[in-house]
Amino acid sequence: MDLKDMILVTENDRGTETNMLMTLDDYKSFIAVDDMSELADNLLQLGRTLGEADNFAEYYRAANVTVSARFCLDDIQLGHFLQGFYNDSKKFRFDKEASSSECVAKLKEIGMTDKGWVDDFNLHYEMENRSFERGQTFHNFNDHDYMVLEALSPRNLVVMDMKSGSLTIALGATEYKRYPKDEKPTKDNTTIGVSWEHGIYLGSTLSATNFKAYKREYGTPEKIEDIYDYRAKLKQKFYFYQDMSKDDDVPKKLQNDFLHQMYEDFGTIEEDCFYDRLEDGKYDEGFKERQVKEEKCR
């Protein structure tokens, strides 16, 4: 089954909370609503939880018994549910017997315990051969989406957390397929994510981050043969800043930081002005400085 077809169910009976995982058919049997109009209204409320973050549909089974339910958003929400994140009381239990067998099997399939924790001992990680480039986004195994701001080297990246806007240097970034041991990987039991060996947290202020210093420390030298290669790199950088400053998925503060950095690097945020300066050789001094440094290193 797909995780998004799973229903997270909590029964509160006079303050005693029980968590369960159910299929839609088992959920309908559990609430046992005979009135078709009432059942349709309940399922309509349940359907409204699809794709939403944390809202639950509520049904009052009896005077002191409330059932809260929602469709599962993803494996992270499932883990939070099993850990009691949505319970009013710390005293709750998970009823495996009352849960649908398909849902219990799905837990095993994704390597999650009924306490909501991923058991790495029962999981196999298979390395993928992936290259990273500026502007790419990827998912890690802790439910965070990241964007590559700079590939310092094939596996050392400057990345931005798409939720918080915080910046990190990800050293040894590698993509993996994760699936249960002793099972063949399938679409349903496989999770793809990126992890790294070591991370250096940089905060969330782009303009204060000295990319050049980190490039020297963790990067590999770019091959720039002539002034035309150099100008092409500048164009790529300008358009990257421009795209990020207009990307609605990037936090507003970071959008402004990208504009600020664009102005710092190019003296303008206007495309026509940038091209005029580029063609007039206003930025060529950087290429000359690069040649001098390369000569000294020989």
C-alpha positions in Angstrom: 0.0 0.0 0.0 1.0 3.6 -0.4 1.7 5.6 2.8 -0.8 8.2 1.6 -3.6 5.6 1.7 -2.9 4.9 5.4 -5.2 6.5 8.0 -3.8 7.6 11.3 -6.5 7.0 14.0 -6.6 8.0 17.6 -9.5 7.0 19.9 -9.9 9.0 23.1 -12.0 7.1 25.6 -12.5 9.2 28.7 -9.0 10.5 28.4 -7.3 7.2 27.5 -5.8 7.5 24.1 -5.2 4.6 21.7 -3.4 5.0 18.3 -4.1 2.8 15.4 -3.3 2.6 11.7 -6.1 1.6 9.3 -7.1 1.2 5.7 -10.2 3.2 4.6 -12.4 0.1 4.7 -11.3 -0.8 8.2 -11.7 2.8 9.4 -15.3 2.8 8.1 -16.0 -0.5 10.0 -14.3 0.9 13.1 -16.5 4.1 13.4 -19.5 2.0 12.5 -21.8 4.8 11.3 -25.1 3.5 10.0 -26.6 6.7 8.8 -25.3 7.2 5.2 -25.5 11.0 5.3 -23.5 11.1 8.6 -20.9 8.7 7.1 -20.6 10.8 4.0 -20.0 13.9 6.1 -17.4 12.1 8.1 -15.5 10.8 5.1 -15.7 14.3 3.5 -13.9 15.7 6.6 -11.4 12.9 6.4 -10.8 13.6 2.7 -10.0 17.2 3.5 -6.9 16.1 5.4 -5.3 14.7 2.2 -2.1 16.6 1.6 -2.6 18.9 4.6 -0.1 19.2 7.4 -1.5 18.4 10.8 -5.3 18.8 10.8 -7.5 15.8 11.9 -11.1 15.0 11.3 -13.0 14.3 14.5 -16.0 12.0 15.1 -17.9 11.6 18.4 -18.7 8.0 18.8 -20.3 8.4 22.2 -20.6 11.0 24.9 -17.1 10.4 26.2 -15.4 8.8 23.1 -13.8 10.8 20.3 -12.1 9.5 17.2 -9.6 11.7 15.4 -8.3 10.6 12.0 -6.4 11.8 9.0 -4.7 10.4 5.9 -0.9 10.0 6.4 1.1 12.7 4.7 4.5 10.9 4.7 6.9 8.7 6.7 7.9 11.6 8.9 4.3 12.3 10.0 3.8 8.6 10.5 6.8 8.5 12.8 5.5 11.5 14.7 2.1 9.9 15.1 3.5 6.7 16.5 5.8 8.7 18.9 2.7 10.5 20.3 3.4 13.9 18.8 -0.4 14.4 18.2 -1.6 13.0 21.4 -3.0 15.2 24.2 -1.5 13.0 26.9 1.9 11.3 27.2 0.1 8.2 28.3 -1.0 6.6 25.1 -0.6 3.2 23.5 -0.4 1.8 20.0 -2.9 -1.0 19.4 -1.3 -3.3 16.8 -4.2 -5.8 17.0 -6.8 -3.2 16.1 -4.6 -1.9 13.3 -5.0 -3.1 9.7 -2.6 -5.9 8.7 -1.7 -4.0 5.6 -0.6 -1.0 7.7 1.5 -3.1 10.1 3.1 -4.8 7.0 3.9 -1.3 5.6 5.8 -0.4 8.8 8.0 -3.4 8.4 8.4 -2.6 4.7 9.8 0.9 5.5 11.9 -0.3 8.4 9.9 1.6 11.1 9.0 0.3 14.5 5.6 0.8 16.2 7.4 3.4 18.4 7.9 5.5 15.3 11.7 5.1 14.9 13.5 3.9 11.8 15.5 0.8 12.7 18.7 1.1 10.6 19.8 -2.4 11.7 17.0 -3.8 9.5 17.7 -1.5 6.5 20.1 -1.8 3.6 21.7 1.3 2.1 22.8 1.2 -1.5 25.0 4.0 -2.9 23.8 5.7 -6.0 26.1 7.4 -8.6 24.7 10.9 -8.6 26.4 14.1 -9.5 25.3 17.4 -7.9 25.0 20.8 -9.6 24.1 24.3 -8.5 20.3 24.8 -8.3 19.4 21.1 -7.8 17.1 20.1 -5.0 17.2 16.8 -3.0 15.6 15.1 0.0 17.5 13.7 2.9 16.4 10.9 5.3 15.2 13.4 8.0 12.4 14.9 5.8 14.3 18.0 4.8 14.5 19.3 1.3 17.8 21.1 0.3 18.9 23.1 -2.6 22.5 23.1 -3.9 23.9 26.6 -3.8 27.4 25.7 -4.7 29.2 22.5 -5.7 32.6 23.0 -4.2 33.6 19.6 -5.5 31.7 16.5 -6.6 30.8 15.6 -3.0 31.3 18.8 -1.0 28.3 21.1 -1.3 27.0 24.3 0.0 23.3 23.6 0.6 20.2 25.5 1.8 17.4 24.0 3.9 14.3 24.8 1.9 12.2 25.1 5.1 14.4 27.2 7.4 16.7 28.8 4.9 19.7 27.8 6.9 23.0 27.1 5.1 25.3 24.1 5.6 28.5 22.8 4.0 27.7 19.1 3.3 31.0 17.2 3.2 30.9 13.8 1.5 27.4 14.2 0.2 26.1 10.9 -1.3 22.7 9.7 -2.5 21.5 6.3 -1.3 18.6 3.9 -1.9 17.3 2.6 1.4 15.1 -0.6 1.7 14.6 -3.5 4.1 17.4 -6.1 4.4 16.6 -9.5 2.9 14.1 -7.9 0.5 14.4 -6.9 -3.1 14.0 -3.1 -3.7 10.6 -2.1 -5.0 8.9 1.2 -5.6 6.9 0.8 -2.4 9.7 -0.2 0.0 12.5 2.0 -1.3 13.3 5.5 0.0 15.9 7.7 -1.9 17.7 10.3 0.1 21.0 12.1 0.4 23.2 12.1 3.5 26.7 13.5 4.2 29.6 12.5 6.3 30.0 15.8 8.1 28.2 19.1 8.1 29.4 22.7 8.9 26.5 24.9 9.8 26.8 28.4 8.4 23.6 30.2 9.7 21.1 31.8 7.4 22.8 35.0 6.1 24.0 34.4 2.6 26.0 37.6 2.2 28.1 36.8 5.3 29.1 33.4 4.0 32.6 33.5 2.5 32.2 31.0 -0.3 35.7 31.7 -1.7 37.3 30.6 1.5 35.3 27.4 1.7 36.0 26.8 -2.0 39.8 26.9 -1.3 39.3 24.6 1.8 36.9 22.0 0.4 36.7 22.5 -3.3 38.4 21.5 -6.5 39.8 24.1 -8.9 37.5 25.1 -11.8 38.9 24.7 -15.2 38.7 28.1 -17.0 40.7 28.1 -20.2 40.2 31.7 -21.3 38.3 34.9 -20.8 35.3 33.5 -22.6 35.1 30.6 -20.2 35.4 33.1 -17.3 32.5 35.2 -18.7 30.3 32.2 -19.2 30.8 31.3 -15.5 29.8 34.8 -14.5 26.6 34.5 -16.7 25.8 31.3 -15.0 26.3 32.8 -11.6 24.2 35.9 -12.4 21.3 33.9 -13.6 21.5 31.6 -10.6 21.2 34.5 -8.2 18.4 35.9 -10.3 16.4 32.7 -10.3 16.9 32.2 -6.5 15.7 35.8 -5.8 12.4 35.0 -7.6 11.9 31.5 -6.4 8.8 31.3 -4.2 10.2 28.1 -2.5 13.1 30.2 -1.2 12.4 32.1 2.1 11.9 35.8 1.5 15.0 36.7 3.6 17.2 34.5 1.4 15.6 35.9 -1.8 16.7 39.4 -0.6 20.2 38.0 0.3 20.6 36.7 -3.2 19.7 40.1 -4.6 22.2 41.7 -2.2 24.9 39.2 -3.2 24.2 39.8 -6.9 24.7 43.5 -6.4 27.9 42.9 -4.4 29.4 40.7 -7.1 28.2 42.5 -10.2 27.3 46.1 -9.1 23.8 45.7 -10.5 20.7 43.5 -10.4 19.5 44.6 -13.8 20.2 42.0 -16.6 20.8 44.6 -19.4 23.3 46.5 -17.2 25.1 43.3 -16.3 25.4 42.3 -20.0 26.7 45.8 -20.9 29.3 45.6 -18.2 30.2 42.0 -19.2 30.8 42.9 -22.8 32.8 46.0 -21.9 35.1 43.9 -19.8 34.2 45.4 -16.5 34.5 42.1 -14.7 37.6 40.8 -16.5 39.9 41.9 -13.7 38.8 38.7 -11.8 40.1 36.6 -14.7 43.5 38.4 -14.6 43.8 37.9 -10.8 43.0 34.2 -11.3 45.9 33.9 -13.9 48.3 35.6 -11.5 47.4 33.2 -8.7 47.8 30.2 -11.0 51.2 31.4 -12.1 52.3 31.7 -8.5 51.1 28.2 -7.7 53.2 26.6 -10.5 
